[in-house]
Structures are given as structure tokens and as C-alpha cells.
Amino acid sequence: MRHIAIIGSGPAGYYSAEAAQKKFGDDVAVDIIDRLPVPFGLIRTGVAPDHQSIKAVSRRYEKTNLGENVRFVGNVTVGEDVSVAELQDLYDAVVLATGAPHDRKLEIPGSDLDGVIGSAAFVGWYNGHPDFKDLNPPLDGRSVAIIGNGNVALDVARILAKTESEFAGSDIVGHALDQLKESKVQKITLLGRRGPHQIAMTPKELGELGHLERARPLVDPLDFPDEGADALLEPGMRKSVTHLRSFYERAGELLDKPVKIDFDFFAMPVEIQGDGKVEKIIVEKTALDKDMRSAGTGERYELDCRMVISCIGYRTPPIEGVPYEHGRGRFANTDGRILPGLYCVGWARRGPSGTIGTNKPDGFAIVDAIAEDIGSGDRKEGRKGLDRLFEKRGVETVTFRDWKKIEEAEIARAREGSPREKFTDIADMIAARD
Ligand code: NAP
């Protein structure tokens, strides 16, 4: 029997487990370890609550977990309850599928002011991540600046712009919905340091902005190259740019919507100012250099705002003893191999890019590498050894069956029309399974 430990129960972790089931059949035992008592990582706490169809992929992961040879071991912090080295002693292969839950740092003066929030915290807040349930973002100002032109920036802008009724059918947590209902935000500015042809927003997500109940997206046609240049873009990008252009064309039709979502292109934040809390952001106009990078022009303008949310990408937190690539914010690896017996997959391997589905080929590739490396030599002890260690240390784990009870309780306490009301306290999650 091969023994594999996967750390992290998000998409990369579950696709790797599914691949191991398919590759090794009954000759494998996989333990998926997670810090939280609840599985699915980014699907639960990253994917926007109003994108339920994307979240539905968790049904596929559930199927993987219903196989006898895959086990969810929740409520375990690797590095505290057990070390990576101990797991390596117990399992034939240890796979780090820890994602990239930390924000890439916004390195401009004033980024430590009250009201500057990273997307990990803001997204975690509206998605009920226990670490961010008490964020209380300042929604009392009329104006918010969002830094970045990726899909996370779009998610954040959309969530800030929606009305209560537009959250029907979503699983946005009650505390966030209550606070958003009282929001005073009327102007959301998306600051992109490059132009419309350099956005990292996908068409479906961008298209949604054009159909909001009370918000209208605004672009400046002078930021766009000639329309003929769109033909050179790859098809997905061309569609996104067509959506952006349509925002201008439809500006008159959307005029009566009170909340503005302004796209400021060629706009590089250089400083955030305020007396203890955010009052304004200073932006430098940019132009593209010959390598299509943004270069400051020296021309500056100010935006008054009470909150700045930086959506500029994520990093994988380092783990002591595991080689790490600081520049790229991920584990140092060659095609997922870190050290003998130690692997990484998903965002922890390649950095925070791609869709949920990108993790599937990643998971299958890492299992191929494991199969090649561990061959048919002696096997390690696996989960029996882990259980013994946890018993000795008094570590209280949560099983998949426990999770199903927690899930049932979350469904039972849902507000009308919502699929669930998530527990945001770890103690409440654990109590719900008892
Ligand atoms: P992203 O796609 O990498 O976008 C990051 C954005 O931040 C880029 O516009 C980048 O501009 C900008 N940026 C980076 N550093 C900056 C700085 N110092 N100052 C100003 N701007 C800066 O990252 P993301 O939005 O966090 O998304 C992560 C991944 O999750 C992506 O693959 C995304 O597609 C995916 N995702 C998908 C969905 C969905 O499918 N619905 C939803 C959310 C996230 P430059 O281009 O100039 O570097």
C-alpha cells in the first residue's frame, strides 16, 4: 500500500487525491490534511459567494472523499500539530497543496494605514473565513479604491456594488451582508497600472458588471487603442475588451444607476495618505514601455477614499525547512518536485494563476511523478502512524463524516433562499459535529 499525505483540501489537493485513486486503485491510502475543520479551501473561502455554479465543483471532491482510500483529516495545523519532516517519515509522498492565501505586499507609503485591506482579508471576510470574520471593513465612506485589474479586483468591486436582493441564492455570510446593506459606498475606482489590453479579467466575469441593479461601469474611451488593434488579441481577451468598450457605448442607458464603478487605466498608486486612516490615494499616470510594462509619467492625481483594497495577487506562505522561491512567492520546485518524497501542486507550485480547472492536470501530473519516484520499494507506515502521533499529542481531528454534519447544520441555519449559513468560528464548527 502506498501512503500519500496531501496538505491542503482545496482544488489542487482534491484533484491530486482523485488522480491517486485513479492511478493506484486500492493500492493507495491518501490523507488530506487541513488547518480548518471544513474542506475545500478556495472553493469555500475564495470563490465569490454569488458564483455558486463554480462552487458546485465541490460535489466532485466529495465523491473523491467518499472512496474508502481517501480520508479528510481536518483541524490539523502542519507546523504545530505535526511537522512536514514527521509527515515525510510517515508517508511515501507528501504533497503541499497549500495554495497562496497571503496577499502580495503593497509596497507604497501609507499601506499600513487603517482602511488599507488586502484581498485575502476582504474576500475571506465576505466568505466567512474564520481568520477574517472580524475585519469590519470601513464601508462608511462614499469612495473605495481597488488596486489591480484581475478577476479578484472584479469580484471585490461586484460584491461592493450589489444590492441585497442581488445576493439572493448566494452564500455570502450574514455578517458581511448586514454590513454591506448599510454601506455608504457610491464610487468604486479600479486602478489598473496598465491599459485595457493588459487586463487580467475574464469575459464572463467582466460582462456581469454591465448588468448590476444599481451600479454602472465607466471607462474612458481615450484609454483604448484603435478598435482594429483588438483583432490581434487572443479570443478570450478580445471578448473582455469588447465588454469594456460596451460599457462606454452603453453609458447613456445606464445613467440612472447611482453607484459608479470607474476603470482608471494607466493608473499606478504611489502613496496612500491620511491621518491614522485612509483619506486619499495618490496615483501616477503611466505609459507602456517597449516591454509592455508600466512606466510612470510624472503626472499625478488624487482620489479621496476611505478604503483601499489591494487585489494584486497572492503568495504561498513558506514552511520552515521547505525550499522556497521568495521572488515568486511559491515553493522552489522542478515540475512539482521539491525534495525526495516532498512535492507541491496548484498555486503552491506555480503561483496564483489560472482557473480552478487548471489544478486538475496539475494534480494528475504530480501523481505521475510520485508513481515514477516511489516505484515498488519498501512502504512507510502512513495513517496508522499519524493517528498514533495525534493520540499521543491529544490532537483532535475532524473527519469527512464530521464535516457532513457541520454542513448539515450550516444548511439548516441558512437564511431563506441561501444554500447555507457558514459557521465562522472554529469552535462552532467543531460543536456542530458533536
Ligand atoms: P491576477 O490575475 O494576477 O491580477 C493581479 C492584478 O494586479 C494585475 O492587474 C496586475 O497588473 C496588478 N498588480 C500586481 N502588482 C501590482 C502593483 N504593485 N501595483 C498595481 N497593480 C499591481 O491576480 P488575481 O486577480 O488575484 O487572481 C488570481 C487568480 O485567480 C487568477 O488566475 C484569476 O483569474 C483567478 N480568479 C478567477 C476568478 C474567476 O474565474 N471567477 C475569480 C477570482 C480569481 P499587471 O498585469 O500590470 O502585473
Boltz pocket constraint, residues with backbone or C-beta under 6 A from the ligand:
constraints:
  - pocket:
      binder: B
      contacts: [[A, 105], [A, 106], [A, 107], [A, 147], [A, 148], [A, 149], [A, 150], [A, 151], [A, 152], [A, 153], [A, 155], [A, 191], [A, 192], [A, 193], [A, 194], [A, 198], [A, 199], [A, 200], [A, 202], [A, 205], [A, 267], [A, 268], [A, 269], [A, 294], [A, 311], [A, 312], [A, 313], [A, 314], [A, 352], [A, 353], [A, 354], [A, 355]]
      max_distance: 6.0
